[in-house]
Amino acid sequence: MMCCGIMQAQQVKKSDIFVQIFGTKYYLHTVREGETLDAIAKAYGVTVQEINMENKALGGKISAGTSLKIPVIGSNQTPGYTQQFVYHTVEKKQTLYSICKQYGVSQEDIFQYNPDTKNGLKTGTVLKIPKGNPGKPDRQDAEFVYHTARQNETLYSLSERYSISIEDIVKYNPNLKNGIPQGTIVRFPRNIVPEDDNFNTETDVVAEQNVVKDRAMRNPDYVPCDGYSYKRGTTFKVALLLPLFLNNNIVQSERVRAEPEKAKLSNNAERIFEFYEGVLLAVKEMQQAGKSVSLYVYDTENNFATTDRILSDPELKKMDLIIGPLHTDNVVRVARFSTENQIPMVSPFAQKSDLLHNNPYLYQFSPSLSTSIAQTADYFAELSNATVIVVHNGSAAEVDMTKLYRDNLTRSYFSDKNVPDMIFKEINYKSGGIARVQEAMSATNTNVLLIPSNDEVFITNVVNQLATVVKTNKYKVVLFGSQSWEKYINIDVEFLQSMNFCYRSSNFTDYSNPSVKMFVSNFRDRFNTEPGIYGFSGYDIAKCFITKLCNHGKYFIFCEDGANKGLVYKFDFKRVSPMGGFENQSTFVLRYGKDFSVEEAK
């Protein structure tokens, strides 16, 4: 029997499961009975010390069932050695000496991988710091524990479970984006993890993920995604909750159609009616395609009491889909109702991600600010050899926004590229003005200049001076800002065009698109007016979600559709947490073309 045990210890089967952390690939090996660290190290071509370095939480002790991270040795590396790096964002008042001491490296090490630091450190700069050099001990003196991500886990669910801020999770795991792929190993410093928490037990997370679906599956009409097919004659009921203010506007609406110069709808009703008209066209189109859809319209009047009366109507519990309401406070009330009654609900214009927490049936159509910033960071990360320069005016809001961009850009960039070639710089315009900005610009790299401000005077001043600097020195520039800049009377639109001006937008209307042309024609014919963005919104939202109903049935929230595109919007809904709802993760980056037309930046 002892002989068999020895034989088993020498016959380690290599795992075919991989994870990637900090751009480094690892085998995920589950220890079998009789396996030893020596035998495992030999099978994978690494040293026992390297295995212990990557699995410090185990203290060098293993047993059957233990999961080990084992570095994958690449063809360009020396067997037994894997070069790894950590990324450090320079904070205010930090010195090269303090950073060297923190990571146990020499100044020469930092200079080797960050040549620009020879000219001094700047707050916000991201440093690439080596660890695990041959012959040297592990440079990470902090003790870590590890968590293997389960399916559908998010930064939010991990932060809630372990009472750690999302910011701290990202700080120690900059490879993580909005989603965490199953199998990813997430590390947490022991000094901020509650001592009584058990990282090896994940049953509670699995149960949390399944509770919403388990409840739905108990319903007699539940049909799984792969088992559903639309049957002719099935009628879907769609509730549309809008602040139409019919009592005040119904008479006026007729006068607006007949004599628009003599009447005006109140309470932004023109836009709301336009949204409603877009929904009507989508419903009509689905009906013409052979789908039976009944639309129930409710006037919320943007009033709590009115909304509560609507929610008390027994008919509303029979709905298969709710679109609206528009205002955030009413969204909270209706979202609670939709979750209790398991009815999917779409919030067209609210942009607060906290609305999605604990509302698993809620879809937020407009991405939140934090999501838009993360998407912008992804766009910047695709620009090779980029110098990203954020210029702000020193206000607390702008400094906070700069930090969001820096953190998201660091996470996005370094998770996608093995060898970083991006430089991030932060400029307080109050300290040195345009001279400081020019000093930060690269003569060879593409300079991505971002101004996170709403101050028209400040923006106008920076843009006009920047245009002169760029023209004189022939810098390569991408200027990133807001669509509202187009309306600033003291900014020459030619300046924006010359600096490759870009901005993020939730929508983009391509009037050369045949489908857009057809919609505009149908809208004119039916309503005797031109559609604006609210008409397109109503159409795209209704078409997207009624299609989900027809393809998957009323339990479509459990079905994966992937990203798709409407007439003027993109759709890519992701669940924000196991018990949370869905947020649209897709927008456009738009830019000026050569003839000053707006086009999508590819």
C-alpha positions in Angstrom: 0.0 0.0 0.0 2.9 2.4 0.8 4.4 1.6 -2.6 1.2 2.6 -4.3 1.1 5.8 -2.4 4.6 6.7 -3.5 3.8 5.9 -7.1 0.7 8.1 -7.0 2.7 11.0 -5.6 5.0 10.9 -8.6 2.2 10.7 -11.2 0.7 14.2 -11.0 -1.7 14.9 -13.8 -1.5 18.5 -15.1 -4.6 20.6 -15.0 -6.3 21.9 -18.2 -8.0 24.7 -16.3 -6.4 28.2 -16.6 -7.0 31.6 -14.9 -5.3 34.9 -15.7 -4.3 37.4 -13.1 -2.3 40.7 -13.7 -1.8 39.5 -17.3 -0.1 36.3 -16.1 -1.5 32.9 -16.9 -1.8 30.2 -14.2 -2.8 26.6 -14.1 -5.5 26.0 -11.4 -4.5 22.6 -9.9 -6.7 20.7 -7.5 -4.5 18.5 -5.2 -5.3 14.8 -5.3 -4.8 12.3 -2.5 -1.1 11.5 -2.1 0.3 14.4 -4.2 3.2 16.4 -2.7 4.4 19.9 -3.5 7.7 18.4 -4.8 5.8 16.1 -7.3 3.4 18.9 -8.3 6.3 21.4 -8.9 8.2 18.8 -11.0 5.1 18.1 -13.1 4.6 21.8 -13.9 8.3 22.6 -14.3 8.4 25.1 -11.5 10.0 25.3 -8.1 8.2 24.6 -4.7 9.2 28.1 -3.7 7.3 29.5 -6.7 4.2 27.6 -5.8 4.4 28.8 -2.2 4.9 32.4 -3.4 1.7 32.2 -5.4 -0.3 30.5 -2.7 1.0 32.2 0.5 -2.4 31.8 2.3 -1.7 28.1 2.5 1.5 28.5 4.4 3.2 25.7 2.5 0.6 23.1 3.6 -1.6 21.2 1.2 -4.2 18.4 1.4 -6.5 16.6 -1.0 -8.9 19.1 -2.5 -6.7 22.2 -2.1 -6.7 24.5 -5.1 -3.2 25.8 -6.2 -2.3 28.6 -8.6 0.7 27.5 -10.6 2.4 29.9 -13.1 2.5 28.8 -16.7 6.0 28.9 -18.0 6.1 30.5 -21.4 8.5 29.5 -24.2 10.4 32.8 -23.8 11.1 32.3 -20.1 13.6 30.4 -18.1 12.1 27.2 -16.6 11.4 27.7 -13.0 10.9 31.5 -13.3 7.9 33.7 -14.2 8.4 37.4 -14.3 5.4 39.2 -12.8 4.5 42.8 -12.1 2.4 44.9 -9.8 1.0 48.3 -10.8 1.2 51.2 -8.4 -0.6 54.6 -8.9 1.6 57.4 -7.4 -0.3 59.3 -4.7 0.2 62.9 -3.5 3.5 63.4 -1.6 4.8 59.9 -2.3 8.5 59.7 -3.0 10.6 57.2 -5.0 12.2 56.2 -1.7 8.9 55.4 0.0 7.7 53.3 -3.0 10.9 51.4 -3.2 10.6 50.6 0.5 7.0 49.6 0.1 7.7 47.0 -2.6 11.3 46.1 -1.6 12.8 47.2 -4.9 15.7 49.4 -5.9 15.5 52.7 -7.8 17.2 51.0 -10.7 14.4 48.5 -10.9 11.8 51.2 -11.1 13.9 53.2 -13.7 14.3 50.1 -15.8 10.5 49.6 -16.3 9.5 53.3 -16.0 12.1 55.5 -17.7 10.1 58.6 -17.3 10.5 58.5 -13.5 14.1 59.6 -13.9 12.7 63.1 -14.3 10.8 62.8 -11.1 7.4 61.4 -9.9 4.1 62.9 -10.7 0.8 62.3 -8.9 -1.4 59.9 -10.8 1.4 58.2 -12.8 1.1 54.4 -12.9 4.3 52.6 -12.2 5.2 49.1 -13.4 7.0 47.3 -10.5 8.7 43.9 -10.9 8.2 41.2 -8.3 9.5 37.6 -8.0 13.0 38.2 -9.6 15.3 35.1 -9.7 17.3 34.7 -6.5 15.2 37.3 -4.6 12.4 36.7 -2.2 8.8 37.6 -3.1 8.4 41.4 -2.9 4.8 41.3 -1.8 5.2 41.5 2.0 1.4 41.7 2.6 -0.3 38.5 3.3 -3.2 37.6 1.0 -6.1 35.2 0.9 -7.7 34.1 -2.4 -11.3 33.7 -3.7 -12.2 31.8 -6.8 -15.0 33.7 -8.6 -18.2 31.8 -9.3 -20.5 32.4 -12.3 -22.1 35.8 -12.4 -20.2 37.2 -9.4 -19.5 40.9 -9.5 -17.4 43.5 -7.8 -20.5 44.6 -6.0 -21.4 41.1 -4.7 -17.9 40.5 -3.5 -17.7 43.9 -1.7 -21.1 43.2 0.0 -20.1 39.7 1.0 -16.7 40.5 2.5 -17.5 44.0 3.7 -14.7 45.5 1.5 -15.1 48.5 -0.7 -15.0 48.0 -4.5 -12.1 50.5 -4.6 -10.0 48.2 -2.4 -10.9 45.1 -4.5 -9.8 46.9 -7.7 -6.7 48.3 -6.0 -5.4 44.7 -5.4 -6.9 43.2 -8.5 -6.6 45.8 -11.4 -7.3 43.1 -13.9 -10.9 43.0 -13.0 -13.5 44.9 -15.1 -17.2 45.3 -14.7 -17.6 41.6 -14.8 -15.5 38.8 -13.2 -15.0 35.7 -15.4 -15.8 32.5 -13.6 -12.6 30.9 -12.3 -10.8 34.2 -11.8 -8.8 34.2 -8.5 -9.4 37.4 -6.6 -7.0 38.3 -3.9 -7.7 40.2 -0.6 -5.2 41.6 1.9 -5.7 39.8 5.3 -5.6 43.1 7.2 -8.9 44.3 5.6 -10.8 41.0 5.4 -12.9 40.1 8.5 -11.0 37.5 10.4 -14.1 35.2 10.8 -14.8 35.0 7.1 -14.1 31.7 5.3 -12.9 32.2 1.8 -13.1 28.5 1.0 -16.9 28.4 1.4 -18.9 29.7 -1.5 -22.2 27.9 -1.0 -23.9 31.2 0.2 -23.0 32.9 -3.1 -24.3 30.1 -5.2 -27.6 30.1 -3.3 -27.9 33.9 -3.6 -27.5 33.6 -7.4 -30.1 31.0 -7.7 -32.8 32.4 -5.4 -34.4 34.6 -8.1 -34.6 31.9 -10.7 -35.7 29.3 -8.2 -38.6 31.4 -7.2 -39.6 31.9 -10.9 -39.3 28.2 -11.6 -42.0 27.4 -9.0 -44.6 29.2 -11.2 -46.8 26.9 -13.3 -46.3 29.0 -16.4 -42.5 29.0 -16.2 -40.7 27.9 -19.4 -36.9 27.7 -19.7 -35.2 29.7 -22.4 -34.3 26.8 -24.6 -37.8 25.3 -24.3 -39.8 28.4 -25.4 -41.3 29.1 -28.8 -43.9 31.7 -29.6 -47.3 30.3 -30.3 -49.6 32.2 -32.7 -52.4 33.7 -30.7 -50.4 34.3 -27.5 -51.0 37.9 -26.4 -48.4 39.8 -24.5 -49.6 42.6 -22.2 -47.3 45.6 -22.0 -47.9 48.4 -19.5 -46.7 51.9 -20.4 -46.4 54.3 -17.4 -45.8 57.9 -18.5 -46.5 61.3 -16.9 -48.8 62.4 -19.7 -50.9 64.9 -17.6 -53.9 64.1 -19.8 -56.3 66.2 -17.8 -54.3 69.3 -18.7 -53.0 68.4 -22.1 -55.5 66.4 -24.0 -57.3 69.4 -25.3 -54.0 71.3 -25.9 -52.6 68.3 -27.8 -55.2 68.6 -30.5 -54.6 72.3 -30.9 -50.8 71.7 -31.1 -51.5 69.4 -34.1 -53.8 71.9 -35.8 -52.2 75.2 -34.8 -48.8 74.7 -33.2 -48.1 78.4 -33.1 -51.2 79.0 -30.8 -50.8 76.2 -28.3 -48.1 74.6 -26.2 -48.2 71.4 -24.1 -47.2 71.8 -20.5 -44.9 69.7 -18.3 -42.6 68.6 -21.1 -45.5 66.7 -22.5 -44.3 67.2 -26.1 -41.3 65.0 -25.5 -43.4 62.5 -23.5 -46.0 62.2 -26.2 -43.2 61.7 -28.7 -41.9 58.8 -26.7 -45.4 57.4 -26.5 -45.7 57.7 -30.3 -42.4 55.8 -30.8 -43.7 53.0 -28.6 -46.9 52.9 -30.7 -45.0 52.4 -33.9 -42.9 49.6 -32.4 -46.1 47.8 -31.2 -47.7 48.2 -34.6 -44.6 46.8 -36.3 -44.6 43.7 -34.0 -48.4 43.2 -34.7 -47.8 43.4 -38.4 -45.1 40.7 -38.0 -47.8 38.4 -36.6 -47.2 39.0 -32.8 -50.1 39.8 -30.6 -49.3 42.7 -28.3 -51.8 44.7 -26.1 -50.6 48.0 -24.9 -52.0 49.4 -21.6 -51.2 53.1 -21.1 -51.3 54.6 -17.6 -50.9 58.3 -16.8 -48.7 58.6 -13.7 -48.8 62.5 -13.7 -45.4 62.2 -11.9 -47.3 61.9 -8.7 -46.8 59.4 -5.9 -50.5 59.0 -5.0 -51.4 58.5 -8.7 -48.7 55.9 -9.1 -49.8 54.1 -6.0 -53.3 53.9 -7.3 -52.0 52.5 -10.6 -50.0 49.9 -8.7 -53.1 48.8 -6.8 -55.0 48.0 -10.0 -55.3 44.1 -10.1 -54.9 44.3 -13.9 -51.3 45.5 -13.6 -50.3 42.2 -12.0 -51.2 40.5 -15.2 -48.7 42.4 -17.3 -45.8 40.7 -19.0 -43.7 43.9 -19.3 -43.7 47.4 -17.8 -42.1 50.3 -19.6 -41.6 53.4 -17.4 -42.2 55.4 -15.4 -39.8 58.2 -16.3 -38.9 59.9 -13.0 -36.5 58.3 -10.6 -38.7 58.6 -7.4 -41.5 56.7 -9.1 -39.1 54.2 -10.6 -38.3 53.1 -7.0 -42.0 52.4 -6.3 -42.7 50.5 -9.5 -39.4 48.5 -9.3 -40.5 47.2 -5.9 -43.9 46.2 -7.5 -42.2 44.5 -10.5 -39.9 42.4 -8.2 -42.7 41.3 -6.0 -44.8 40.3 -9.0 -41.9 39.0 -11.1 -42.7 41.3 -14.0 -39.7 42.6 -16.1 -39.6 46.4 -16.0 -37.6 49.0 -18.1 -36.5 52.3 -16.7 -36.0 54.5 -19.8 -34.1 57.5 -18.5 -33.0 57.0 -14.8 -29.2 56.8 -14.5 -28.7 55.8 -10.9 -27.1 52.4 -10.6 -28.2 52.0 -6.9 -31.8 51.6 -8.2 -30.7 48.2 -9.6 -29.7 46.8 -6.2 -32.2 44.2 -5.0 -34.4 44.8 -8.0 -33.6 41.7 -10.2 -36.4 42.4 -12.7 -35.4 46.0 -13.4 -33.6 47.0 -16.6 -31.9 50.4 -16.7 -31.7 51.6 -20.3 -29.4 54.6 -19.7 -25.9 53.7 -18.4 -24.8 55.3 -15.2 -22.0 57.8 -15.0 -19.6 55.2 -13.6 -20.4 52.8 -16.4 -19.9 55.5 -19.0 -16.5 56.4 -17.5 -15.5 52.7 -17.5 -16.5 52.5 -21.2 -14.5 55.6 -22.0 -11.5 54.0 -20.3 -11.9 50.9 -22.5 -11.9 53.1 -25.5 -8.7 54.9 -24.5 -7.1 51.6 -23.7 -7.4 50.6 -27.4 -5.3 53.6 -28.4 -1.7 52.4 -28.7 1.2 54.5 -27.4 -1.2 57.0 -25.8 -0.4 59.7 -23.3 -3.6 60.4 -21.4 -3.8 63.9 -19.9 -6.7 64.9 -17.7 -7.0 68.7 -17.3 -9.1 70.0 -14.4 -9.6 73.2 -12.6 -9.0 71.9 -9.1 -12.7 71.7 -7.9 -13.6 68.8 -5.7 -16.0 67.4 -8.3 -13.4 67.5 -11.1 -10.7 65.9 -8.9 -13.1 63.1 -8.0 -14.0 62.6 -11.7 -10.3 62.5 -12.5 -9.8 59.8 -9.9 -12.6 57.7 -11.5 -11.0 58.0 -14.9 -7.6 57.1 -13.6 -8.8 54.1 -11.7 -10.9 52.8 -14.5 -8.3 53.4 -17.1 -5.6 51.6 -15.1 -7.9 48.6 -14.6 -9.1 48.5 -18.2 -5.6 49.1 -19.7 -3.5 46.8 -17.7 -6.0 43.9 -17.8 -5.9 43.9 -21.6 -2.2 44.4 -22.3 0.9 42.6 -21.1 3.3 45.4 -21.8 1.9 48.8 -20.9 2.6 51.6 -23.3 0.2 54.2 -21.8 1.1 57.2 -19.7 -1.5 58.9 -17.4 -1.0 62.5 -16.3 -3.1 64.8 -14.2 -2.9 68.6 -14.6 -4.4 71.2 -12.3 -4.9 74.1 -14.7 -4.7 76.6 -11.9 -1.1 75.6 -11.4 0.7 76.7 -14.5 -2.1 77.0 -17.1 -1.5 75.9 -20.7 2.3 75.8 -20.1 1.8 72.8 -17.7 -0.5 71.1 -20.2 2.1 71.5 -23.0 4.9 70.3 -20.7 2.9 67.1 -20.2 2.3 66.4 -23.9 4.3 63.9 -25.9 5.9 64.8 -29.2 5.7 61.2 -30.4 2.7 59.6 -28.7 -1.0 60.3 -29.3 -2.1 62.8 -26.6 -5.5 62.0 -25.3 -6.7 65.2 -23.6 -9.8 64.9 -21.3 -11.4 67.8 -19.5 -14.0 66.6 -16.9 -15.7 69.9 -16.4 -19.0 71.6 -17.0 -17.6 75.2 -16.6 -18.1 76.8 -20.0 -15.6 79.7 -19.3 -12.9 77.2 -18.1 -13.4 74.8 -21.0 -13.5 77.6 -23.6 -10.2 79.0 -22.3 -8.4 75.7 -22.3 -9.7 74.6 -25.7 -8.8 77.9 -27.5 -5.3 78.0 -26.0 -4.8 74.3 -26.7 -5.7 74.7 -30.4 -2.9 77.2 -30.8 -0.4 74.9 -29.1 -1.4 71.9 -31.1 -1.3 73.7 -34.4 2.1 75.3 -33.7 3.8 72.1 -32.5 1.9 69.6 -34.7 1.0 67.4 -31.8 -1.1 64.3 -32.4 -4.2 64.9 -30.3 -7.5 63.3 -29.4 -9.7 65.8 -27.5 -12.4 64.2 -25.4 -15.2 66.2 -23.9 -19.0 66.7 -24.0 -21.4 67.2 -26.8 -22.5 70.4 -25.1 -19.2 72.0 -26.2 -20.7 72.4 -29.7 -23.0 75.0 -28.3 -20.4 77.2 -26.6 -20.4 80.3 -28.7 -16.7 81.2 -28.0 -15.3 77.9 -29.2 -14.6 77.7 -32.9 -15.9 74.4 -34.3 -12.9 74.2 -36.5 -10.7 74.0 -33.4 -12.6 71.0 -32.2 -12.4 69.4 -35.7 -8.6 70.0 -35.9 -8.1 68.2 -32.5 -10.1 65.1 -33.4 -12.8 66.1 -30.9 -14.7 63.1 -29.5 -17.5 62.6 -27.0 -19.6 59.8 -25.5 -23.3 59.6 -26.3 -26.0 57.2 -25.5 -27.4 57.4 -29.0 -26.3 58.1 -32.6 -28.7 58.7 -35.5 -27.5 57.8 -39.0 -30.0 59.3 -41.3 -28.5 57.4 -44.2 -29.5 54.1 -42.6 -32.5 52.7 -44.6 -34.2 51.5 -41.4 -33.9 55.0 -39.9 -35.3 56.5 -43.1 -38.3 54.1 -43.0 -39.0 55.0 -39.3 -38.9 58.7 -40.1 -41.3 58.2 -43.0 -43.7 56.1 -40.9 -43.6 58.6 -38.1 -44.4 61.5 -40.4 -47.3 59.6 -42.0 -48.9 58.6 -38.8 -48.3 61.6 -36.6 -47.8 64.4 -39.1 -44.5 65.5 -37.5 -40.8 64.8 -37.4 -39.5 62.3 -34.8 -36.8 63.5 -32.4 -34.7 61.5 -30.0 -37.6 60.7 -27.7 -39.5 59.2 -30.6 -36.5 57.0 -31.4 -36.1 56.1 -27.7 -39.7 54.9 -27.4 -39.4 52.8 -30.6 -36.0 51.3 -29.7 -37.0 50.4 -26.1 -40.4 48.9 -27.0 -39.0 47.0 -30.0 -36.1 45.6 -28.0 -38.1 44.3 -25.1 -41.2 43.1 -26.9 -38.8 41.1 -29.1 -37.4 39.5 -25.9 -40.9 38.6 -24.9 -41.6 37.0 -28.2 -38.3 35.1 -28.3 -38.1 33.9 -24.7 -41.5 34.5 -23.1 -42.2 36.4 -19.9 -39.2 35.0 -18.1 -36.7 36.4 -20.5 -34.6 37.9 -17.7 -32.9 34.5 -17.4 -32.1 34.2 -21.1 -28.8 35.5 -22.6 -29.3 37.7 -25.7 -25.9 39.4 -26.0 -25.3 42.8 -27.5 -27.5 44.1 -30.2 -28.5 47.4 -31.8 -31.7 49.4 -32.4 -32.2 52.3 -34.7 -30.1 54.8 -32.7 -29.2 52.9 -29.5 -27.0 50.0 -28.5 -28.1 47.3 -26.1 -25.9 45.2 -23.9 -27.6 44.5 -20.6 -25.5 43.0 -17.7 -26.8 42.0 -14.3 -25.1 44.2 -11.7 -25.2 41.7 -8.9 -26.7 38.3 -8.1 -29.8 39.9 -6.6 -29.7 43.1 -8.7 -31.1 44.2 -12.0 -29.6 44.9 -15.4 -27.7 48.0 -16.7 -27.1 48.8 -20.3 -23.4 48.7 -20.8 -23.2 50.1 -24.3 -22.9 53.6 -25.7 -21.3 55.4 -28.6 -18.0 57.3 -28.9 -18.7 60.0 -31.6 -16.3 62.3 -33.4 -16.2 64.9 -36.1 -15.5 63.8 -39.6 -13.6 65.7 -42.2 -16.7 67.6 -43.4 -17.7 68.4 -39.8 -20.4 65.6 -39.9 -20.6 63.5 -36.8 -19.6 59.8 -37.1 -19.0 56.9 -34.8 -15.4 56.5 -33.8 -14.2 52.9 -34.5 
